[in-house]
């Protein structure tokens, strides 16, 4: 019944969610109409214009009016282009061009939006990306779909970077549709009360959705309660939303459970925020913007004794007993729905179900407050005061995460002094410096770097100085000396210009980073829009009319309970007392198994074990018995002998066992172990295990799967059998258990349970002790496990064409990989996984360098560890890689780890979609080709995505890295050809004389640059390695690790609008030079391997049938191990291991020291990252099935038959004391 009820509630929740989506998001369907093309000239505005023909009104996409686009008078980062859509619209996409037929285009920009044309907010992708990539030329269109969409009247484009050979130039279009909404404005004293028909309300369901915006940090958004104190309240506190649910059982009104869910931050920013609350029975979903909290309550939570009314904006009903202090909401609500009822519409139509309290209007008033963001420690705002005044006064509000920074400086006249107001350790400090006197310091406030708005009032007149913080007079001084204070005339907020005022304006704590608003000087409000327009004061590195503060601790990327704190640019994790370490508390400080502790040299004792490593499970304490085998001993509460009498099937006895670890922790420990067992002893006197009449069980036990088990010993389940039945020595041969002989004397059935899927034993049930002289007793031993499946595994890669592939690596926010390897090869890829643009790769770059490279959308990054000795010494080496929200790190053996900090405002999600595997090789037959299309064309497509291919078709490519190996005897040959839509190209060919040529043409109007290697015939049938790295106009080429050359290109520095990569024959006509055309017509006959263009691997895309890359294969191209030795054709066999379908073969033998060695022969070793997960299951199952004598008490002392590979591997690793660190986190 419970499961049926749960299914009904889930269905109800799903249907309610779908209905809510239809109501709220109904405008998103077919919402892609062009919105700019129909606007009038007056709807466009800008910061400035180069001339009347470069005005903002000429900025329509694909138009050639005027000068063909907008260009400002000066190209700097303070320019902007703005459009007024006339009313709030839903914008789903934007598109940009440069100025028509010019060298003016923008390469990156910010997009901002506003309802009022004031208080702008920056649009963000992935909750952290601020900027958009722009154009690479004047006329191509770059299109971005906005997810989520923008609902606003005003849009503003702010150029960040532009063509260095031109100036800012833009033409734009935005796409979307009309946005309809119902709005109500509440003034902090008003509210709405909705009374509903009790017959139409479900007692277990509530679906509430709304949007709100406010400048106040506190206020009640909704409240519903009952007579017994039960209530549901949504409250804004300090800019965060709290959902409070107080529930109790109706029969026991004094018993209540308070649930408090918290989401959101900085929600008092005067911008719209969406809220969805779904309560169905015991399930609560609470969503604020893109953040969601799911909660499943226990007990009687599903029943709430609530009245049939709900209030919005406050708690207006008289007589209600509210147990907490509250403040009414001051701001606007939009699209307010309660269980599908449009509350605002009812209020507008003055329906009797709605009672309006106070002043309520149905349009949203707009705040005229103009905030300003101090973006960097070098930012400042200089405002004129009144020079020579006998007083100095200023007021303002600020918010920041930084503990320190200069807030205000003003020079004093006559006494040549200075006044500094600054933050230090979150406290406000006022320093008055006068020559010949000790500085006067005043300290006020505490914790002012909490991200909240704080008000400051500073006043200095004659010899009196006072500071007021958040309405509290913090301190006052009246003994500053006989001199009067005279203002120097200029107030510097946030910092000082360089080289100004000597040492008086130097603050060792640096400039202020944060937001300010409501600035007044001498009781006169400062017009910051005039500052922005250049008619008042001056500034540097500011963003006026916007507060750009973000909460970097939402969501909290500190794992395992780590405490998050933040500054303006980054966040920090305090991992104290968590059991974890690292930048995000990701790495466990404990080992995963007793086997790991033994490998480190530890002796028997109690240890904390973290069985899932960096996973979500907490470590727990257990005993490690370090005999010849490291045994994990997990105790429970029922280890004593328990006697049972007077039971029958109608009155059974049940004994329960509680372990020192949770079931999840036990399961992870058991899964990691090679073997687990638990001794169960059952003593009996006239107490049977099985009813011999009908075969039904009379006693049984229950394991981890909650299934009834009737076997009492053995490695595999054999129902109603005991150890004596398996060994054929039961006291009565007609039974399989001693107890089933039903004798009036004590006997026992004792055995070791060793089928891991059923362990540990959680319950034992006895039902046959009700007859005269009938009695039973049982004793359960601790759970014992040995071995570590992640520790002793190896795989051999005997040719370059050997590889392992696994399911896609899921490590969107944080992940780590570790493994041992040994090799004699000088280079090779350990592992790689690709997405559309994202990728990860770990490789041996050279004999002494291991490199971790990755891209999460911010461009490729590399970390390398270089060793003073070579890694290809045929000894084991340990590699550990981690990538998280804070940084990426690489450690090899005991060498100093290398780290790469993550960008403060960049892409954060690692999105991969291919299998993870090592590069493969392919044999190309005559006339064959592989074409990898980056983008079909660069024309605007409303249905396309900005991530349609690995490179955008109109992206400028200022650098690339190309690597491949080849073997051929044909000349001329085309090895690789990269084309663009603008007749630019790169070709790598073997010329008729056998020389290798690299031809770059980065300008359609110039001849290609040619890099020629003619030191030998490259079509000699031998394996050759090519690596090309270009950084703008400089190309580095390396052939076979010995021929190296650096060349400066004359044809250009950027590859524009990359179109395709071709391997083999060029099939379509192209405007290319004669040598490339000749080689392209011949194509390639032979073997290509490990082809890589930046993060694109075309051979993998071509030869993996499930891959969805835009690839075309013509002719005879087959996967092959042809690089391993000369003369091998396309039918050459290779060993391939697939973990996607559990198929393939396994080579359990230790890799031979003198295995096949080509030029890049063996990348072998212990890739324990994932191999253990499925590779050993079959072998272990067979071995366990064969070990029928695992039931004996001295199992731990018996000799073990270990595979030769395992024994050799253990021996080698134990000898190498230098690598004294066990590998952890082997998951993908």
N, C-alpha and C positions, 0 to 999 in steps of 0.2 A: 504493500500500500504506500509505504514511504517513497519508494522509487517512482511510483505512478504520480504521486503528488509532486515530487521534484521535477518530473518531466513536464507536467502541466505548468508549473511555475516558470520553468525555463522557456517553454513555448510562449507563455504570456509575456515574459520579459522581452523575448525576441520580437513579438508582434508589436509591443509597445514601442520598442526602439525603432522599428521600421516606420511606424506611424509618426513618431517624433521627427525622424529624418525627412519624411515627406513634407511635414509642416515647415520645418526650419530650412531645409536645404532644397525646397521645391524649385527655387529660382536657378539652381545650378545646372539643370538640364538644358541643353542647346543654348548655353549662355556664352556665345562666342561671336557676337556681332561687333563689327568695328565701331568704336565710339568717338574717335577723334575726327574722322573725316567729315562729320556733319556739324562740327562745332564752328562757331563764329570766330572771327579774328580776336574779338574781345575776350574769348575764353582762354587765350594763351598769354602768358606773361613770363618774364625772365629776370634774372639778376642784372643783366645788361645786354647790349647788342652791339656788334661790330659796326653796323651801319643800318640804315632803314631797310635795306634789302636783305639783311641778315636777321631780321626780327623774329620773335618767337612764333608769330603767325604763319611763318613759312616752314614750320617744322613738321608738316604732315608727311607721312610715309609715301615714298615713290613720287612725290610732287617735285616740280622743278621751278616753282614760282620764285620770284625774287632772285636771291643768290643760290637758291637750291637747298635751303635749310637754315637752322639757327646757329649762329656763332656769337659768343659774347665778346665784349670789348677787350677783355684781358682773359687769357687762359690760365686760370688757377682753380684751386679746389673749393673756392667759395662761390662759384657760379652755379646757377640752377635754371632749369626749364620747367615751367609749371602749367598744368591744364586744369581748368574748372569744368567739370562734367555737368554743372547746372544743378544737380541734386545727387544724393547718395546713390551710387550705382555699384553693382557687383562687377569687379574687374577680375577676369580669369587668366589673362595673358597680356604680355607686352612684346613689342617688336621695335627694333632700332635700326637706323641706317646712319651713314655719315652724310656730309654735305655733298650734293650732287656734283659729280665730275671734279672733285677737289681732292686735296690731301688732308682734309679736315674730317676726322672721325674720332669717336670715343672708344677706348679699349676696355674700360671698366667703369661702372657707375653704381650709385646707390639709388634705390627707389623708396620714396617716402610718401606717406598719405596722411590726410587730415579731413575732418568733417567741416572745419570752420576756416581753413586757411591759416590757422595758428596751431601751435603745439603739435608739431609734426612727429610722426612715429616712423621709424625705419622698418621696412619689410624685411623679414628674415626667413631664410630657408633652413630646414633641419634644426631649427631653434638656435642656430649660431651663425649662419652665413649671412653676412651683411651685403656683400657686393655681388654684382652680376658681371659676367664677362661680356664685353661689348663687341665692336666690329674690328675686322682686320683690313678693311678697305672702305671706300666711300659708298658703294652701291649695293653690296650684298646685305641681306636682311638676317638679323639674329633674333630668334623668337624664343620666348620663355613662357611656359605655362606656369601659372602661380598656384601652388598648392601649399597652404590654403589660399582661397581667393581673398581679394580685398573688398571690403564694403566701405566706401568713402566717396566724398564729393570731389576732393582735390587730390591730385597726384603731382609729385615733384621728382624730376630726374636730376641727380647731382653727379656730374662727371668727376671721376677720381683720377683716371689716366687717359691719355689721348696720344695720337700719332706724334712722336717727337719731331717729325719733319713738317708738321702742320700745326693746326690749332684745334680747339674744341669745335666740333660740328655735329649736329644731330637732326635726324628726322625720326618721328616716332608714330606709333599707333598702339592703342590699347583695345582689348577685346573684352566683351562682357555683355551685360544686360541690365534691365531695370531692377531695382531692389525695393521691395515693398515691405513695410514694417509698421507696427503699432508701437508708439512710444508714450511713456508717461514720465513726468518730471516731478520728483519729490524734494521738498525743501528742507528736510531734516526734522520737520515737525508733523508732516503729513504721512498718510498711509492708506492702504486699501484693505478692506475686509471682505472676504468672499465666503458666503454661506451657501452650502450645497445640499441637495436632497440626499438624505441618508440612505434611501433605497437604491440610489444609483452609484453608491461608492463601495468598492471592494475593501474589506478590512485589512487585506494583506498586500495591497498594491498602491504605489504612489509613483507617478511619473511627472516630474517638474522640469521645465526648461525655460531659460530666460537668458537675456544679455543685460549687462549693466556697465555703466561708466560713472566714475566719481573722482573727485579730488580729495575726498575725506578717507582717512585710513581705517575708520571704524563705523559700523552701522549694521542694523538688523535688516537682512534682505527678505527673509520669510520666517514665519513662526506658526506652528500648530501644536496645541496641547490639549490635555484632557483633565479630568477632575482629580485623578490620582497622581498627577505629576509627570505622566508620560508626555513627551513632546518631541517634535522635530524642529530644529532651528538651523537656519543658514545665516551665519554672521561673519561680517568682515571685521577682522582684528589686525591692526598694524599692517594693513595692506595684504593680508592673507585670508583665505576663506576657510571657515570652520563649519563642518556639518556635525551638529550635535544631535544624537538620538538617545533619549532616555526611555528605556523600556522595562516592563515588568510583567509578571504573570497576573492576570486579572484576579485570580483567587488569592493571591498573596500581594496585596497592594504595597506592602512595605518593602518588598524585594524588587530592586531596580538595578538595571545595568546601564551605565552611561558609556556611550560610544562616541568618540571624537575623532573625526577624520579631517585632515588638513591638506589643502592644496593651494597652489598659486603663490605668487609673491609680487610685490610692487604693483598691486592691482588698483592703486589709487592714482593712476597716471592720466586720468581723464581720457582714456581710450576704451573701446568696447571690449568686453570679455564675456565669453559664453560659458554657461553653466548647465549641466544636465545631471539630474538626480533620479536614479531608478531604484526603487525599493520593491522587490517582489518576494514576499515571505522573508526568509532569512538572508537573502542575497541583496547587497547594496552596491550599486555602481555609482561612483561620484566622479564627474568629469569637469574640469575647468580648463578651458582652451584645449590644448593638445595633451594635457596631463590627466591621467586616470588613476583612480584608486578603487580597487575591488575589495569587498569585505563580505565574508560569510560568517554570520553570527551563530552562536550556539544557544541551546536551551529554548526558552519561550519567547525569543525575540520577535517571532513572526506576528505576535499579537501586540498591538499598540492600542491602548484605551484612549482614543482621541475624540475631541468634540468635532462637530460637523461644520467647522469654519477654519479658515486659514487667513492670516494677515500677511501683507507684503509691505515692506518698508519700515515696519515697527511693530510694536505690540500694543495696539490701541484698545483692546477690549477691557472694560473695567471689571475688576474683581478677579482678574487672572493673577495667580501667584507665580511670579517669575523668580527663580532662585538665583539669578545672576544679574549683575549690573549690565545695562544695555543702553544703546544709543540708537536713535532712529537713523535710517539711511538718508543721505543727502546726495542726490544724483539722479541719473536717468535709468529707467528700465525699458527693455525692448522685447517684443515678441514673447510675452509672458504667458506660458501655457501650464495649466494644472490638469493633469489627466485628460489632455486633449481640449480643454476649455480655454478659449482666448480671453484672458482676464481683462486686458486693457480694452478690448473691443466692448466687453460688457460694461466697463466703467464709462467709456465714451458715450454709449447709448443709454446710460443711467438706468440700467436694469436693476430690479429690486434685489437681486442676489448680491449686489455689490454695494457696500457702504464706503463712502469716501470721507476720510478724516483730514481736515486741514486744507491747505492750498495745494491743489493738484492741477497741473497743466499737461496738455497732450502734445507738446513740442519740447524738444530738448534744448535748454539754454546752453550757450557756449561760453566757456571761460576765456577771458582775454589775457590770462596769465601767459607770459612769454618766458619759458625756461631757457637756459644756456648750458651747454655741455663743455666742460674743460677736458679735452680729449687726451692730453699728454702732460707730463711734468713741465713741459715748456710753454704750456698755454697761459695766457694772461688776458685780462680785460682792463684797459686803462680808461677811466672816466674822469671828466673834469669836475672839480669841486669849486669852491669859492676861495680863491687865494687870499690869505690874510685874515680870514675869519677867526674870531677869538674862540671858536669851538670846532670840534670835529665830531661828526655824528654820521652813522650809517646803519642801515638795517637790511637784512636779507635772509633768505632761507637757503639751506643747502642739504644735499643728501649724498652720501658716498659710502664705499666699503673700505677705503684706505684709512689706516690708523693715523697717518701723518700727512701734512701738507699745508702750505701757506694759503690762508684764506684772504687776508687783506693786509696791504701795506700802505702807509701814507707818511710822507715826509713832513716834518714840522719845521716851520720857519722860525727865524730869530734865534732859537736855541740849537739849530742844526741837528735836531734829533730825529728820531723815527719811531713809528708805532707799528708793531707787527702783531697780527692776530693769526694764530695757526693752530692746527691740530697736532697733538703729540700723544701717542698711545690712546687714541680715542677720546682724549680730553681737550677742551678748549683752553688755550693759553694766550694771554695778552701780555706783550712785552713792550714797555716804554723805555726807549733809550735816549738819554740826554748826556751830552759831554760833561765829564767831571762828576757824574753821579753814578751810583750803582743802578743797574737796570731794575725797573719795577715790574714784577711779575704778578699776574693774577691768573688763577686756574679755576675753571668752571666746567660743569657737566662731566658726564662719564658715559662711555659706550656710544659716542656720537657717530661712530662708523658702522651703524647697524642698518644702513640703507634707507632709513626713514627720513622724512623731512624734519629739519630742526631750524627754528627761528633764532636769529641773533640780532641783538640791538646793542650798538656800541655808542657811548657818549663820553666825550672828554671836553670839559670846559673849565677854564682857569686852572685851578689845582685839584679838580675833582674828576675822577675817572670811574666809569661803571660799565658793567657788562651784564646783559640779561640773556639767558639761554632758556628757550622754550617757556617764556613767561616768568621765569624765576630769576630774581635778582641774585646773581651768583656771588658777587662781591663788589665792594666799592672802596676806593682809596682816596683819602683827602689830605695826604701829606706828601705831595709830589714836589714841594718846593715853592718858592715865591714866584717863579716864572709862570706867566700865562702860556697856555697852549694855543698856538696859531697854526692853522692848516696850511700845508704846503701847496694845496691847490689841485693835486691829482691823487685819485684813489686807484690803487692797483689791486684787482681781485684775482685770486688764484695763482699769481706769480708775478714776476717782474721781467721787463725786457732785459736782454743781455747787456752787460756793461753799463748799467744805469745805477747811479747813486752810490757808487763804490761799494763799501761793505755793509751799508745800512739795510740794503734789501737782499741780503743773502741769508737764506734759511737752509740750514744743514739738512733739514728733513725733506727738502724738495718741494716742487709745486703741487698744487691741488688737482686731483682728478675726481670729477664728480659733476653734479648739477647744482646750479643756483637759480633762484627766481625771486621776484618781488624785491628787487634791489632799489633802495632809496638812499639818497645822499642829502643831508640837511633837510630831512622831512619832505623831499621832492622825489617822486617816483621816476626812475630812469626808463626812458623809452628805448628798449633794446632793439626794436625794429629800425630806429634811426641809426643805432650802432651798426646794424647789419648793412644798412644802405650807405655807410661811410660818412654820414653827416654828424656823427657824435662820437667822440673818443676814438680809440683804436684798439685792435685786438690781434691775437695770434693763436692759431690752432684751436679755434672754437667752433662749435656747432650751435648757432643761435636759432631759437624757436623750436628746440627739441631737447628732451632729456634722454640721453642714450644709455642710461644705467640698465644693466641686466643682472639677473641673479644667477650666478654661475654654480650655485649649489642647488638649483632646481632644474632638472632632477639631480638628486644627489648621486654623483658618480663614485663616491667613496664606498667601497664594498665592505661587506662583513661587519656592518655597524660602525665603520670609521666615521669620525666627526668631521664635517665639512666646514671650513672657513674660507673666506675669500678676500681678495683685493680687487681693484678695478680691472686688472688684466687677467687674473687667473684665480684658481682655487687651490686649496691645500687640504690634505687629509691627515687627521690625527689618528694614527693606528694604535695608540696606547691601549693595552688591555684587550685587544681584539684577537690576538693570536696570529695576526697577519702583518705583513710589511709591504713596502713598495710605495710608489707614488699614489696609488689608489687603494692601498690595503688589499692587494690582489694575491700576494704570494704568502702561502702558509709558512709559518716558522717551524712547523712540525713535519715529520716524515709521514708518508702515506701508509707505511706498514712496518711491522717488526723486522721484516727482511731488510728494509732500508736502514733501520737503526743498526742492525748487525753489520751491514756493509760499512757503516761508519765506524765500527769498532766498539759499539756499546755492548755492555753485558746485561744480564737479566735484571729486570726491574720494572717499575711502573713508568709508562710513557704516554704522552698525549699523541694520538694518532689522528691525522686528518685524511680520511680515506678517499675523499674526492678532491684532494689538493686545493686548488683555487676555486672549487665549486662552492655552492651555497651552504653545504652542510658544515656544522661546527665541529671542531676537534673534540675528542673525548678521551678519558683516561682509561687505560687498560694495562694488563701485565704482559710483558714479553719474556718468554722463557727461551733463553739463548742456549739451546743444546747444539748438537750437530746441525739441527734444523731450527730456524727461528719460528717459534710457535706463538701465535697471537691467542691470548686467553681472555675470554669475555665472560664475566661472571653474571649470575642472576640471583634472584631472591629465594630460589627454591632448591638449594643444593643439599639440604638435609633429607634424610630418609623420611618419607611420609607414609603412614599406615592408613588404610581405608577399610571401613566396615559398613554393613547395613545399607547397601545400595542396590538398586534394581533399575531396569530400563525406565520406569516411571519416576524414579527418584535417584538420578545419577549424581555422581561426585565429579566436580570439575576443579582441577588445580591449574592456576594461572602462573605464568613466569614473567617477571619484569626484569629487563636487562639494564645494564649501566649505560646503554646507548639506545637511541631511538631506532625504530624499524628502518628508517631511511639510512641512518648511519651504518646499521648492521648490513643492510643490503649492499651498500657501496663496498664495505669491507669484504663481504663474501664474494662479490663479483670480481674484486681485485685479486683475491687469493687463488692459488692454483688448486688447493684442496682444503675443504672444511669438514669437520666431523663433530658429532656430539654423542656422548655415550648415554644411552637410556637403559636403565636396569629396572625390570618389572618382576617383583617377587609375588608368588601366588600360592595360595592353598585353597583348593576347591574354588578357584576363580578363573574362569575361562576368558580367552580373548575373542573367541568366535563361537557363535551358536551353531552347533553341528547339525541341528535340524534344518535350518533354512540358510545357513551360511552368513547371517547378518553379524556385524561386529558387536561385541559386548564391551570392549574397551578400545580406545583409539587415541591418537594424538593429533594436534593441529599445528601446522607450521606457518611459515611466513605468508603463504598464499591463502590462508584461512580455509584450506580444504581438509577434509577428514582423511587421515592416513592410517592404514591398518597393517603396515609392515613394521617390523621391530628390529631391523638390522639390515645392512647391505648398502652398496653404493648406488643401486638403482631401485626404484620402487617395484616391489614384487608383492602384490596385495596378499595380506594374511599369511605372510611368511616371516619366520624369525631366523636367527643365525643358525640354530640347530637344523632347521629345514634346508638351508642352503648347503650346510656341511654334511647333512645326512646322519646326524647323531642325536636326534631327539629321543627322549626317554620312551616314547611310544611312536613307533615308526609309521603308524597310520596318520599321524598328525605332523604339521609343519612347525608347531610351537610346543614347547614343553608344557606350558600352562593349559593347553587344550586337552591334555590327558586327564585333567579334572581330578587329580589325586588329592587325598586328604593328608598331604604332607607338603612341606615347603619346597618349592623349586623356583626356577627363575628363567626368564628369557632376557638375555642381555646382549646388546649389540651396539655397534657404532653406526649411527645414521650419517651418511656421507653424501647424499644427493643434495647438492647445494641449493637447488631451486626451492626445496622444502624447509631449509634451515633458516633460522633456529626454531626449536620447539617452543611454542607459545602457550600451549594448553594440553593437558592430558585429562581424559574422561574415563571413569571406571563405573561399570553398572552391574557387575556380577559378584557382589559380596553380601547378598541378602540371605543366602541359605545358611543352615546351621554349619558352624565351624568354617565358614567361608571368610577369607580375608585376603587382602592384597596390600602391597607396599611398592613404592616406586622411588627412584632416585635419578635425577637428571644432572649430568655433569656440565661443566662450562662449555661454551662454544669454542672449539679449537680450530684455528686456520693456520696454514703455512703457505709460503711462497708468495710471490708478487708477479702477477702476469704482465705487468708493465715493465718489469725489471729485466727478465731473462728472455729476450726475444731478439732475433736478428734476421736480416734479409741481405742477400748478396746481389750486387749489380755487376754482372760479369762482362757486359758490353755497354757501350754508350746508348744503345737502343733499348736496354732493359729499363723498365719503369714499373712503378706501383701507382695505381690511382684509387682515390677514395672519394666519398661523398663530399659535397661542397663544405668548405671550412666556414663555420658560423662563429664569427667573433666580431660582431658589429661594433661593440663598445670597448671590450677588453678581451684579450686572448693571449695565450702563451704557448710556446712550442719548445720542447727540449728533446734531445736525442744524443746518442753517441755515434761517432762514425770513425772509420779508419779506411785509408785509401793509399794508393801509390800514384794516383792521377794528379796532374798539376792543376786541374780545374774541373768544374762540373756543377750542375744544379742539384741541390739536395731535395728541395720541394718548391712547388709553385702552385698558386691558385689565382684565377683571373675572374674579374667581373667585366661589366661593360667598359668602365674606365678604371675601376679600382683593381689592385692586385697586391699580392705578397710574394716574395721570392727569397729563399735562403740559398746561398751558393758559395762554393769555394772559388773565389775570384782568381786567385793565383796560389802557388804553393804555400805562401805565408799569410794569405788574407782571406778571411771569411766575411761575407757581406750579406746584410739584411736590407732589402729594398722593398718599398711599399708605396702605395698611392691610395688615399682615401678621398680624393677629389680635389686636393690642394696642389697637385703636381707631385711628381715622384721625389721621394726622399731615400737617401742611402745612409746606412751606418756600417762601418767596416772596423774590424779588429785585426790588427797586424801583429804577428808573432815574430820574435827574434829568431825562432827556429821554424822549420817547415812543418806544415800539418800533414803532408803526404808522406809520412815516415812509416806507414803501415802500423801505427800504434793508435789506440783508442783516444779520441778527443771528445770532449763534452761541449755541446752548443745549447744555449738557452736564449730564446727570443721572447720579448714581451712587447705588446703594443696596447696602450690604453688611452684614455682621454687626456692624460697629462703629458705622456712622452712615449717614445719607443726606445727599447734598450736591447743590447746584444752583449752576451758574455760568452767567451770561449775559454774552457779550462779555468785556470786561476788567474788569467790575464785581467787587467783592469777593464771593467765593463764600459761600453760606450753608450751614450744616450742622445736622443734627438727630441728636443721639446716640441710639443704640438703647438701649432699656431693658435693665438688667443681667440681669433674669430675666423674659424675655417670649418670645412667639412669635418664631421666627427664620425659618421657611420661608415664602417668598412663593409661594402656591399659586393659580395662575390656570387657567381652563379655557375661556374664551371666545376668539373671535378678537379681534385688536387692531385698532381702527378709530376713526374720528371719528364723533361723534353724527349721527343721521339724523332726518328729519322724517316725519310721518305725517298723512294726510288722514283725518278721521273723518266718515263719512256719518251721516245721521239715524238715531238709535236705537242707534248702535254703542257698544261699550265695550271696554276693556282692563282686566283684573283680574289683578293680581300678588299671589299669596297667599304671605305670609311663612311661615305655618304653619297647617295645617288645624285643629288643636286643641292644647290644652296638656295633655291627659291623658297618663298614662304609657304609653309604648309600648316594649316591650323590643327591638323591631326597628328603632327609630328611632335616628338619630344626633344627637349634639348639634350637628352642623353641617348639619342638614337643610335649612335655609333661610338667607337672608341675615340675618334677625334671628331670635332664638329667640322662640317664642310667648309665653314668660313672662318675657322680659327687660324690664326697665324702660328706657325711652328718655328720658334727661334732656336730650338735645340732638339736633337734626337740621338738615340743610341741604337746602333745596329750591330747584331752579332749573328754569325752563322758559320757552319762548317760545310765543306763540299768535297766531292771526289768526282772527277770526270776526265775523259781523254779527248773531248771534243773542243775544237776551237774553230771559229768563234762560238761563244756561248753567252747567254744572258743569265746571270745569277740572281739579280734582284732589280726591280724597277718600281719606283714610287712616282706617281703622277699627281698633278693638281688640276683644278679647273681653269687655271690661268697660264697653261702651257709651261709651267715650271716643272722640273722633274729631277730625280736622282736615279742614276743607273750604275750598277756594278756589273762589269762584263769581263769576259776573257777575250782579248783581241785575237786577230788571225795569227799573230806571232806568238801567242801563248802568254802574253803579259796580262796582268790584272789591272784594270782601269776603273777608277771611280769618277763619275762625271756628275757634277752639280750644276744645274741651271736654275738659279733663283731669281732671274730677271728675264722675262720673255723677249726682251729686246737685245740681249747680249748673248754671245757664244758661251757654251758651258765651260766651267773650270774643270780641268782634267788632272787627276792624281794618278800617275803611271808607275806601276811596280814591274820592272822588266828584268829583275835580277835572276829569274829562272822561268822555265815553262811551267805555268800553273795547271795546265791540262796534262799532267804526267801520271794520272791515275792514283796519286797519293792523296791522303787526307790533309786538307788545309783549313786553317781557322782564320776568320776575318772579324775584326772589331773596328767599328767606325763610331766616333763620338764627335758631334758638332755642337759648338757653343757659338751661336750667331755666325760670325764670319770666319771662325777658326775651326778647322777640321783636324782631328787626331785620328790616325789610321795605324793599326797594328796587324801584321800578317804573321801567322805562325809563331807569335810571341817573341820574334827576334827582329823582324823588319818593322821599324817604326818611323812615322813621318808626321810632321805638323805643317799644315798648309793654310794660307790666308786666302779666302775666296774674294773674287772681285765682282762676281755677278749678283751678290746680295747677301742679306743676313736672315731673311725670313722666308719660310715655305708657306705660301698662302693657299687656303682652300684645298687641303689635301684630299685627293679623290680615291686612289686605290693603290694597292701594293700587288705587284705581279711577280710570281716565280715561274720560270720557264718561258714559254713562247708568248710574245705580245700578239694578241688576237685582233685588236682593232687598230685602225690607222691613228697614228699620233704624230704630232709635229716635233720630231726629235732629230738629233744629229745623225749623220750617216753611219758612224761606227755603232751607235746604239741600235739603229734601225736594222743593220746587218745582223748583229747578235740577237736582237729580238725576233727576227724572222727565223733564225736557226733554233732559238729556244735553248733548252738545256737537256742533256742526256747524261744521267748519272745519279749521284746521291747528294741530297741536301739534308742537313741536320741542324737542330737547335736554332732555327731561324727566329729572330726576335727583332722587332722594331719598337723601341721603348718598351711598353708593357704588352704589345700585341704579339701573339705567337700564331702566325697563319697556318703552320703545319698542324698544330693541335686542332685548330678550328676546322681544318679540312679533313682530318682523319678521325675525328670523334663524331660519329653519326648523330649523337644526341645534341650536339652543339648548335645553337641558334644564330651563330655569327653570320654576317652577310658575306658568304663565301661562295665562289664558283670554281668547280674543278672540271677540267677538260682533259681528255686523253687518259693515259695510263699513269696514275699516281697512286702508289700503294705504300703502306707502312712497311718499313724494312729495317733490318739491322745492317744495312749496307756499308755503314762507316766503320764497322768492326774490323773488316779485313778486305783486301782487294779481291775483286772477282765475284763477290757475293751478289746475287740478283734479288729481284723483288720478292721472290718466294722464300727468302731466308727466314728461318723460324727464330723466334725469340721467346723467352719466358715472360709472361705477363700475368700479374696478379691483380685481380679486381676485387674490391671489397664492397662494391655497390650491390652485387648479386650473390655474394658469398662463394663465388666460383673461382677457379684457378687452381694452381698448385702451389705447394710450399716446399722450399728447399730448407730442410732443418739442419743441414750440415754447416759447419763453420766455414766461412769463405777461405779458400786456400791462399796462402801468401803469394804463391806464384801462379795465380789464376791469369786468364787471358789478359794481356796488357797491350793495348794499342796506344796511340799518342795520348789519348785521354781515357785510359782504360777503366779503372775500377772506382766508382763512387759507391763504396759498400759500407755497410755498418748497421748499427743498431738504431733504426728509426723507430724508437719505442713510442713515438708520438701516438700512433694509432694502430700499429700492426697487431698489438696484443688483443684488441677489442674482439675480433672475430677469428683471427688466424689460428688460435690455439684451441678453439672450442671442440672441434672434432677429435683432435689428438688427446686432449684431456679426458673427454667423455669415454673414449675407448680405453684409456689407461685406467680410469676409475672403475669401469665395468669389469676389468680383468682382475682387479685387486680385491678378491673376495675375503681376504683376511684382515681387512682394515678395522675389524670389530674388537681386536684384542687390546687390552689396556696398555701394553708396552709398544703401541704403534709408533710413538715418537722415537723409540730407540732402534727400530728396525732399519736395516740397510735399505737404501732406495736405489732403484735402477733409473738412472738419469740418462737422457739422450746425450750422445757424445758431443753434440754441438753445445748443449747447455753446460756440460762439464767444462769443456774447453773455454767457453765464454766466461764462466765464473772464475776460472783459474786466471785467465788473462786480466780480467778487471781487478781481481784482488791483488795481483802483483803490482799493478800500477797504482801506487799509493798517491801519486800526484793528483789523480782525479778522485778526490775524496768528497764527492758530492753526488747524491742520487738524483736521478731524473724524475721530474714530476710533470703533471698535466699533459698527459699524452692523449688529447682528444681533438677531434675535428668535427 
